[in-house]
Amino acid sequence: MTRSNPLDVVILGLSLRSSWGNGHATTYRALLRAMLRAGHRVRFLERDVPWYADNDDMPGDLAGSTALYGSIEELCDVHADEVAAADLVIVGSYVPEGIAVGDWVQGVARGVTAFYDIDTPVTLARLERDDCEYLHASLIPGYDLYLSFTGGPLLETLRQRYGAHALPFYCAVDPERYHPDPDAEQAFDLGYMGTYSADRQPGLERLLMAPARAFGEGRFVVAGPQYPAEIDWPDNVERREHVAPAAHAHFYNAQRFTLNLTRADMVAAGWSPSVRLFEAAACGTPIISDAWPGLDRILAPGSEILIAREPGDVLDCLRDLPDARRRAIGAAARRRVLAEHTADHRVETLEQYVERSATQRTAIPAWRAS
């Protein structure tokens, strides 16, 4: 539904044009589409990085909302006026030279400024080591909003230790693009999609590769780039280097179950649902997930999601779970996600955050006006 008071929004994010090797693109794409549906005017500014240029899968409907810049100097020269005039300016995690970008935004923007952290536990770990290249602790209080992909206790850490106005802002899904396909052939018993990560790999070994070796007649698939060549994949595990976002729903619908794995920092922090979790659930594909605090507040274990700690837990699901219960779990997860975790829900939340923040800002601070 179009809002009566649309916002002018500028987002400086890691990537919108390429989903290769990052989960940010699909998150931003869903958010932008929902903002545009709501009547907001949105501009996404992206650093022109060779990797993303070489792996461009930008959907045509968003191309007009995007602009590339080649350097900080070009960003400042070309886009200062629109950043200054925007009602909301968002700087995302992992933006190249993000510290310089954030410092510039805080000095130029006259509207509400926000840092959108799609990697909060990783960011905090790096801040504590003083090696976070996209955010410096001194910038955090200068953002009007700290939109955190992670909820729960970590928000209080951000508030107390760093002076952040930290608020939960989970990833979300676009239900127009992620939905069940009753005609899809379920070619795989279990699949996983994710870029290689050293701290996620033990979970993949334990919860997919070990079950694949034990269940020789089972069919498995792992999709994602950057996996080392020396990995010894079981014969019944199909490897796909990349699945384009337009094919994500088909990928999930081709699985009897899909696996959700979480990076170590995010397991420790809890409350960190990935965009893949919501996408699979929106497709009605039953999810087997590793365990972490706060997961039960997103999806109910046993009725909306299945939890696995050991290979045997996965094998029990694949071999013994009645199909009627399997399908009921997938359907229940879909209902929950459509009721709470769509991109339209996130835009409504963001509108509320911005309205409150704008109301609280009674004057432009001197450091921002200078």
C-alpha positions as CSV (number, residue, x, y, z in Angstrom):
1,M,0.0,0.0,0.0
2,T,1.4,3.4,-0.9
3,R,2.0,5.7,2.0
4,S,0.6,9.3,2.2
5,N,4.1,10.7,3.2
6,P,6.7,8.9,1.1
7,L,10.3,9.1,2.1
8,D,13.4,9.9,0.0
9,V,15.8,7.1,1.0
10,V,19.5,6.6,0.0
11,I,21.1,3.3,0.8
12,L,24.8,2.7,0.6
13,G,25.2,-1.0,0.6
14,L,27.6,-3.8,-0.2
15,S,25.9,-4.9,-3.4
16,L,22.5,-4.9,-5.1
17,R,23.7,-5.9,-8.5
18,S,25.4,-9.2,-7.6
19,S,24.4,-12.0,-5.3
20,W,27.6,-13.9,-5.8
21,G,29.4,-14.6,-2.6
22,N,27.1,-12.5,-0.4
23,G,23.7,-12.7,1.1
24,H,23.3,-8.9,1.2
25,A,22.0,-8.6,-2.3
26,T,18.8,-10.6,-1.9
27,T,18.1,-8.8,1.4
28,Y,18.5,-5.4,-0.2
29,R,16.5,-6.4,-3.2
30,A,13.5,-7.5,-1.1
31,L,13.7,-4.4,1.0
32,L,13.9,-2.0,-2.0
33,R,11.0,-3.7,-3.7
34,A,8.9,-3.3,-0.6
35,M,9.9,0.3,-0.2
36,L,9.0,1.1,-3.8
37,R,5.6,-0.7,-3.3
38,A,5.0,1.5,-0.3
39,G,5.6,4.6,-2.5
40,H,9.0,5.6,-1.1
41,R,11.7,7.0,-3.5
42,V,14.9,4.9,-3.1
43,R,18.4,5.2,-4.4
44,F,21.0,2.5,-3.9
45,L,24.6,3.5,-4.2
46,E,27.1,0.8,-4.7
47,R,30.9,0.8,-5.0
48,D,32.0,-0.5,-8.4
49,V,33.9,-3.7,-7.4
50,P,35.4,-6.0,-10.0
51,W,34.0,-9.2,-8.4
52,Y,30.4,-8.0,-8.5
53,A,30.9,-6.4,-11.9
54,D,32.0,-9.8,-13.3
55,N,29.1,-11.6,-11.6
56,D,26.3,-9.2,-12.3
57,D,22.8,-10.7,-11.9
58,M,20.9,-7.4,-11.2
59,P,17.2,-7.8,-11.8
60,G,15.9,-5.4,-14.4
61,D,13.1,-4.0,-12.2
62,L,15.7,-2.5,-9.8
63,A,18.3,-1.3,-12.2
64,G,16.8,2.2,-12.3
65,S,17.2,2.6,-8.5
66,T,20.9,2.0,-8.5
67,A,24.0,4.0,-9.1
68,L,27.7,2.9,-9.0
69,Y,30.6,5.0,-7.8
70,G,34.3,4.2,-8.3
71,S,35.8,6.0,-5.3
72,I,35.0,7.9,-2.2
73,E,35.9,11.1,-4.1
74,E,33.4,10.3,-6.8
75,L,30.7,9.4,-4.2
76,C,31.2,12.8,-2.5
77,D,31.4,14.8,-5.8
78,V,28.4,13.2,-7.5
79,H,26.0,12.2,-4.7
80,A,26.4,14.8,-2.0
81,D,23.1,16.6,-2.8
82,E,20.9,13.6,-2.8
83,V,22.5,12.3,0.5
84,A,22.0,15.7,2.0
85,A,18.4,16.0,0.9
86,A,17.3,12.4,1.8
87,D,14.8,11.8,4.7
88,L,16.8,8.6,5.5
89,V,20.3,7.6,4.6
90,I,21.4,4.0,5.4
91,V,25.0,2.8,5.4
92,G,25.3,-1.0,5.4
93,S,27.9,-3.4,6.8
94,Y,30.8,-4.5,4.7
95,V,30.6,-1.4,2.5
96,P,34.1,-0.8,1.0
97,E,35.8,2.0,3.0
98,G,32.7,2.0,5.1
99,I,34.4,4.1,7.9
100,A,35.1,6.9,5.4
101,V,31.6,6.6,3.9
102,G,30.0,6.7,7.3
103,D,32.0,9.7,8.4
104,W,31.0,11.5,5.2
105,V,27.3,10.6,5.5
106,Q,27.2,11.8,9.1
107,G,28.7,15.1,8.1
108,V,26.5,15.7,5.0
109,A,23.1,14.1,5.7
110,R,20.3,16.4,7.1
111,G,17.8,13.6,7.6
112,V,17.8,10.5,9.7
113,T,21.0,8.4,9.4
114,A,21.2,4.6,10.0
115,F,23.8,1.9,10.1
116,Y,22.3,-1.4,8.8
117,D,24.3,-4.2,10.2
118,I,23.6,-7.5,8.4
119,D,26.5,-9.0,10.2
120,T,26.2,-7.8,13.8
121,P,28.0,-10.5,15.8
122,V,30.9,-10.4,13.3
123,T,31.0,-6.6,13.5
124,L,31.1,-6.6,17.3
125,A,33.9,-9.2,17.3
126,R,35.9,-7.1,14.9
127,L,35.2,-3.9,16.8
128,E,36.6,-5.5,20.0
129,R,39.7,-6.5,18.0
130,D,39.9,-3.0,16.5
131,D,40.1,-4.5,13.0
132,C,36.6,-3.7,11.5
133,E,37.3,-2.0,8.2
134,Y,33.7,-0.8,7.6
135,L,32.7,0.6,11.0
136,H,34.6,2.4,13.8
137,A,33.4,2.6,17.3
138,S,33.5,6.4,17.3
139,L,30.9,6.5,14.4
140,I,28.3,4.4,16.2
141,P,26.8,7.1,18.4
142,G,26.6,9.4,15.4
143,Y,24.1,7.3,13.6
144,D,20.5,8.0,14.6
145,L,19.6,4.3,14.2
146,Y,21.6,1.1,14.4
147,L,19.5,-1.4,12.6
148,S,20.7,-4.8,13.7
149,F,20.3,-8.1,11.8
150,T,20.7,-9.7,15.3
151,G,18.2,-9.1,18.1
152,G,18.3,-10.3,21.7
153,P,20.9,-9.4,24.3
154,L,23.5,-8.2,21.8
155,L,21.4,-5.1,21.3
156,E,22.0,-4.1,24.9
157,T,25.7,-4.6,24.4
158,L,25.6,-2.2,21.5
159,R,23.7,0.3,23.6
160,Q,25.8,0.1,26.7
161,R,29.3,-0.4,25.2
162,Y,29.1,1.7,22.1
163,G,26.3,4.2,22.6
164,A,24.2,2.8,19.7
165,H,20.5,3.5,19.3
166,A,20.3,-0.3,18.5
167,L,17.0,-1.8,17.2
168,P,16.2,-5.2,15.8
169,F,15.9,-5.3,12.0
170,Y,16.0,-8.9,10.8
171,C,16.4,-9.9,7.2
172,A,13.2,-10.7,5.4
173,V,11.7,-12.4,2.3
174,D,9.7,-11.2,-0.7
175,P,6.8,-13.7,-0.9
176,E,6.1,-12.8,-4.5
177,R,9.4,-14.5,-5.4
178,Y,9.5,-17.2,-2.7
179,H,6.5,-19.6,-2.6
180,P,5.7,-23.3,-2.9
181,D,5.6,-24.9,-6.3
182,P,3.3,-28.0,-6.1
183,D,4.5,-29.2,-9.5
184,A,8.2,-29.1,-8.6
185,E,10.1,-32.4,-8.6
186,Q,11.8,-33.1,-5.3
187,A,15.1,-34.2,-6.7
188,F,17.0,-34.0,-3.3
189,D,16.4,-35.3,0.2
190,L,18.5,-32.4,1.7
191,G,20.1,-29.3,0.3
192,Y,22.1,-26.4,1.5
193,M,22.9,-23.0,0.0
194,G,25.6,-20.7,1.2
195,T,29.0,-19.3,0.4
196,Y,31.9,-21.2,1.9
197,S,32.9,-20.1,5.4
198,A,35.6,-21.9,7.4
199,D,33.5,-21.6,10.6
200,R,30.4,-22.9,9.0
201,Q,32.2,-25.8,7.3
202,P,32.2,-28.1,10.4
203,G,28.5,-27.8,10.6
204,L,28.2,-28.7,6.9
205,E,30.4,-31.7,7.5
206,R,28.4,-32.9,10.5
207,L,24.9,-32.2,9.3
208,L,25.0,-32.8,5.6
209,M,28.2,-34.6,4.5
210,A,28.2,-37.2,7.3
211,P,24.5,-38.0,6.7
212,A,25.2,-38.3,3.0
213,R,27.9,-40.9,3.6
214,A,25.6,-42.8,5.9
215,F,22.6,-42.6,3.6
216,G,24.0,-43.8,0.3
217,E,20.7,-43.9,-1.5
218,G,19.9,-40.3,-0.4
219,R,20.3,-37.3,-2.7
220,F,22.0,-34.2,-1.5
221,V,23.0,-30.8,-3.0
222,V,25.3,-28.0,-1.8
223,A,25.2,-24.6,-3.7
224,G,27.6,-21.7,-3.2
225,P,30.9,-20.3,-4.3
226,Q,34.4,-20.3,-2.8
227,Y,34.5,-23.9,-1.5
228,P,38.1,-25.2,-1.5
229,A,39.0,-27.7,-4.2
230,E,40.4,-30.2,-1.7
231,I,37.0,-30.8,0.0
232,D,36.1,-34.5,-0.4
233,W,32.5,-34.5,-1.4
234,P,30.5,-37.7,-1.1
235,D,29.4,-39.2,-4.4
236,N,25.7,-38.5,-3.6
237,V,26.3,-34.8,-3.0
238,E,25.8,-32.6,-6.1
239,R,27.8,-29.4,-6.2
240,R,26.5,-26.1,-7.7
241,E,28.8,-23.1,-7.8
242,H,25.9,-20.6,-7.7
243,V,22.2,-20.4,-7.8
244,A,20.9,-17.0,-9.1
245,P,18.2,-15.4,-7.0
246,A,15.6,-15.9,-9.7
247,A,16.2,-19.7,-9.2
248,H,16.3,-19.7,-5.4
249,A,12.6,-20.7,-5.0
250,H,13.0,-23.5,-7.5
251,F,16.1,-24.7,-5.6
252,Y,14.2,-24.9,-2.3
253,N,11.2,-26.5,-3.9
254,A,13.4,-29.3,-5.3
255,Q,14.3,-30.4,-1.7
256,R,12.4,-32.5,0.7
257,F,14.3,-30.7,3.5
258,T,16.8,-27.8,3.4
259,L,19.6,-27.2,5.9
260,N,20.2,-23.9,7.7
261,L,23.7,-23.3,9.1
262,T,24.9,-20.4,11.1
263,R,28.4,-18.8,11.5
264,A,30.1,-19.3,14.8
265,D,29.9,-15.7,15.9
266,M,26.2,-15.7,15.2
267,V,25.6,-19.0,17.0
268,A,27.3,-17.5,20.1
269,A,25.2,-14.3,19.9
270,G,22.0,-16.0,19.0
271,W,19.0,-14.2,17.6
272,S,20.5,-14.1,14.1
273,P,18.1,-15.6,11.5
274,S,19.6,-15.6,8.0
275,V,17.7,-14.5,4.9
276,R,18.0,-18.1,3.7
277,L,15.9,-19.2,6.7
278,F,13.0,-17.0,5.7
279,E,13.3,-17.7,2.0
280,A,13.2,-21.5,2.5
281,A,10.3,-21.2,4.9
282,A,8.3,-19.0,2.5
283,C,8.7,-21.8,-0.1
284,G,7.2,-24.2,2.4
285,T,10.3,-26.3,2.4
286,P,10.9,-27.9,5.9
287,I,14.0,-26.6,7.5
288,I,16.6,-28.6,9.5
289,S,18.7,-26.1,11.4
290,D,21.6,-26.0,13.8
291,A,20.7,-24.7,17.3
292,W,21.2,-21.2,18.6
293,P,19.6,-19.0,21.3
294,G,16.5,-17.1,20.1
295,L,15.7,-19.4,17.2
296,D,12.6,-20.6,19.1
297,R,11.3,-17.0,18.9
298,I,11.5,-17.0,15.1
299,L,10.2,-20.5,14.4
300,A,8.9,-23.0,16.9
301,P,11.1,-26.1,17.1
302,G,9.3,-29.3,16.3
303,S,6.3,-27.7,14.7
304,E,7.8,-25.0,12.4
305,I,11.4,-26.0,12.2
306,L,13.5,-29.1,13.0
307,I,16.7,-28.9,15.1
308,A,19.8,-31.1,14.5
309,R,22.9,-31.3,16.6
310,E,24.4,-34.6,15.3
311,P,24.3,-36.6,12.0
312,G,21.8,-39.0,13.5
313,D,19.3,-36.2,14.1
314,V,19.4,-35.4,10.3
315,L,19.1,-39.0,9.4
316,D,16.1,-39.4,11.6
317,C,14.4,-36.6,9.7
318,L,15.3,-37.9,6.3
319,R,14.5,-41.5,6.8
320,D,11.8,-41.7,9.5
321,L,9.7,-38.5,9.6
322,P,6.3,-39.2,8.2
323,D,5.7,-37.3,5.0
324,A,2.4,-35.7,6.3
325,R,4.3,-34.3,9.3
326,R,7.1,-33.1,7.1
327,R,4.7,-31.2,4.9
328,A,2.9,-29.8,7.9
329,I,6.1,-28.4,9.4
330,G,6.9,-26.7,6.1
331,A,3.4,-25.2,5.8
332,A,3.5,-24.0,9.4
333,A,6.8,-22.2,8.9
334,R,5.5,-20.5,5.8
335,R,2.4,-19.2,7.7
336,R,4.7,-17.8,10.4
337,V,7.0,-16.1,8.0
338,L,4.2,-14.6,5.9
339,A,2.7,-13.3,9.1
340,E,5.8,-11.7,10.6
341,H,8.9,-11.7,8.4
342,T,8.2,-10.3,4.9
343,A,9.9,-7.3,3.5
344,D,6.7,-5.4,3.8
345,H,6.8,-6.0,7.5
346,R,10.3,-4.6,7.6
347,V,9.4,-1.5,5.7
348,E,6.5,-0.8,8.2
349,T,9.0,-1.3,11.1
350,L,11.5,1.0,9.4
351,E,8.9,3.7,8.9
352,Q,8.1,3.6,12.6
353,Y,11.7,3.8,13.5
354,V,12.3,6.8,11.2
355,E,9.2,8.6,12.4
356,R,10.2,8.2,16.1
357,S,13.8,9.2,15.3
358,A,12.8,12.3,13.3
359,T,10.5,13.4,16.1
360,Q,13.2,13.1,18.7
361,R,15.7,15.2,16.8
362,T,14.7,18.7,17.9
363,A,17.7,20.3,16.3
364,I,20.6,19.5,13.9
365,P,23.7,18.8,16.0
366,A,26.5,21.3,15.5
367,W,28.9,18.6,14.3
368,R,26.4,17.6,11.5
369,A,25.7,21.2,10.4
370,S,29.4,22.2,10.2
